[in-house]
Amino acid sequence: MANGDRPGCGEDHEEVDVQGSFSHGFPSGFQREIRPARHAEQARIRDAKKGKHEPEPAKHGQDGLPIFEKIGSHQFDNGMSPSSLDAICHNRRMPKVRIYVTLKPALLDSAGRTVTSSLQKLGFSDVEDTRIGKLIEVSMGDPTPERVDAMCRKLLANTVIEDYRYEVIG
Amino acid sequence: MKVAVIRFPGSNCDQDALHALRDQIGLGADYVWHADTSLAGFDAVFIPGGFSYGDYLRCGAVASRAPIMGAVQEFATAGKPVIGVCNGFQVLTEAGLLPGALLLNEKERFVCKDVSLRPESRNSLWLSGVDKVLRIPIAHGEGRYTCDPETLKILNEEGRIAFRYCSPSGELGSAWNPNGSLDHIAGILNEKGNVLGMMPHPERACNASFGNADGALILKALTLVNSRA
């Protein structure tokens, strides 16, 4: 058994596409935050010079995720160190999709009912109903409606019980 | 007859399932890791309970998109026996192999106790050995089955409701429904009857020394299946 004795450790780097693009590899979001994406930063620098946005094709590894390479501060034209850029440039140029997933109105939201009761006990006696949903923020390069809809239908929302809506920001 | 017990990160009834299938029912059984893509050599699939992927997003949502699920889909389409218990039931609904969905229990609480189950269908291999009201434990927080009225009508008309929660003598009523499930549904079948999803844990009730062996009446059905080998 390759990984069976360590469930949950996420060591299965082998990527097999079953129903679209969900990755079962190691969560990559953390890696992405540690170092600035070279292609994104270069595009940003170039954009500033050209005055228009032409994203450079990203290099991708076997897992389909962008390859990040060590870069020095001399490559930045704004005098900021990579570490301070780390803090602010992550996702700055990457469009963000804000997806709201809510339980269909006809279904009983039992957790929401409990919250209603709690709010009423706190003195908010005019509270009649509470519905609890999810807010999912996805940073992605190409948030076309087709792709965001596909993402929601394939994974983020279960349309048997949930509705979703979204907005592209940034 | 060899049964594949699918393991996801966070499955926690996998060992119970393997033990019940091997040692109580006497079948061949082995684990299959979720990142595998083949079920070659297996004649049935058991998707065990647990908290696959920590119930992130929704119970069973991430697991239902795991690499092995492509093979499970083919397996089910080919008419071979598939059972999903508890989180396994949630995985099957999320994968679209069974209709409907499982919501947070009506009273929000995690419920862990023995319940009575009334067999409701004669259309499935899985119920071929069940001739009485069963006593089987449940242990879940999200077991409130729901589906749209049209689906419920179809499930009823086609005899695809496998089990309903009931009193020890078989009567239905909200007092016997532990989670607010629609129409007291505890388990359902797919169109062909080869895929069974149920919230109660038959693998936990396969040995009389543990209280009762009613769960074995369900799992023993697999002994009737001709092995491909």
Interface residues (C-beta under 8 A of the other chain):
Chain A: M1 A2 N3 G4 P7 G8 C9 G10 D12 E14 V16 V18 Q19 G20 F22 H24 L103 L107 L108 S110 A111 T114 K134 K154 L155 L156 N158 V160 I161
Chain B: R7 F8 P9 G10 S11 Y31 W33 H34 A35 T37 L57 R58 A61 V62 R65 A66 P67 M69 G70 T93 E94 P99 G100 A101 L103 L104 N105 E106 K107 E108 R144 T146 C147 D148 G180
